[in-house]
Amino acid sequence: MARGFNSLFLLGVAGIVGAKYFSNQENRDKAIDMYESMKGKVRNIWGDDQQSVHEQMMEKAGNPDPYDVEDSKMVDEGAMYSVDYYNKEAQQPHH
């Protein structure tokens, strides 16, 4: 019981301290700058091409290439899986 109270108390204190800290515009600006800096470091660690791969996937998802045979085959197989599943369920005798 005391452990739960201590956790709630510490969470409350952290909330009050955080609210007080972020009430100052300069502190908010520092926090945003730190966030942007960390985001840049993470991107550098993962590599810039990770972002471009994601962007390429999103671009392709919005504009599929009708001549990309492998992609079309994958989409077709995915569609057929759901059709086959539905057909199996529909053909099951209902009790």
C-alpha positions in Angstrom: 0.0 0.0 0.0 2.8 2.4 0.9 4.6 1.6 -2.3 1.6 2.6 -4.4 1.2 5.8 -2.4 4.8 6.7 -2.9 4.6 6.1 -6.6 1.5 8.4 -6.8 3.2 11.0 -4.7 6.3 11.0 -6.9 4.2 11.1 -10.0 2.3 14.1 -8.6 5.5 15.9 -7.6 7.0 15.2 -11.1 3.9 16.7 -12.7 4.0 19.8 -10.6 7.7 20.3 -11.3 7.2 19.7 -15.0 4.3 22.1 -15.1 6.4 24.8 -13.3 9.4 24.1 -15.6 7.4 24.3 -18.8 5.5 27.4 -17.7 8.6 29.4 -18.7 8.8 30.0 -22.5 12.6 29.8 -22.5 12.4 26.3 -20.9 9.9 25.2 -23.5 12.2 26.4 -26.2 15.1 24.5 -24.7 13.0 21.3 -24.5 12.0 21.6 -28.1 15.6 22.2 -29.2 16.7 19.2 -27.2 13.9 17.0 -28.8 14.9 18.1 -32.3 18.6 17.4 -31.5 17.8 13.9 -30.2 15.6 13.2 -33.2 18.5 14.2 -35.5 20.9 12.0 -33.6 18.5 9.0 -33.8 18.1 9.5 -37.6 21.9 9.6 -37.9 22.3 6.4 -35.9 19.6 4.6 -38.0 20.8 6.1 -41.2 19.1 8.7 -43.4 18.1 6.0 -45.9 15.7 4.6 -43.3 13.6 7.8 -43.7 13.8 7.6 -47.5 12.8 3.9 -47.5 9.7 4.9 -45.5 8.9 7.8 -47.8 9.3 5.4 -50.8 6.9 2.9 -49.3 4.3 5.6 -48.6 4.7 7.0 -52.1 4.3 3.5 -53.6 1.3 2.8 -51.4 -0.5 5.9 -52.7 0.6 5.4 -56.4 1.0 1.7 -57.2 2.9 0.9 -60.4 0.7 -1.4 -62.6 3.8 -2.8 -64.3 5.4 -3.9 -61.0 4.6 -7.6 -61.3 6.0 -8.7 -58.0 4.0 -6.0 -56.1 0.9 -6.9 -58.0 1.3 -10.6 -57.3 1.7 -9.8 -53.6 -1.5 -7.8 -53.5 -3.3 -10.5 -55.5 -2.1 -13.2 -53.0 -3.2 -11.1 -50.1 -6.7 -10.6 -51.6 -7.0 -14.3 -52.4 -6.1 -15.2 -48.8 -9.1 -13.3 -47.5 -11.4 -14.7 -50.1 -10.2 -18.2 -49.4 -10.7 -17.7 -45.7 -14.2 -16.3 -46.2 -15.1 -19.2 -48.4 -13.9 -21.8 -45.9 -15.9 -20.1 -43.1 -19.0 -19.9 -45.3 -18.7 -23.6 -46.3 -18.4 -24.8 -42.7 -21.6 -26.5 -41.5 -23.2 -24.3 -38.9 -24.4 -26.1 -35.8 
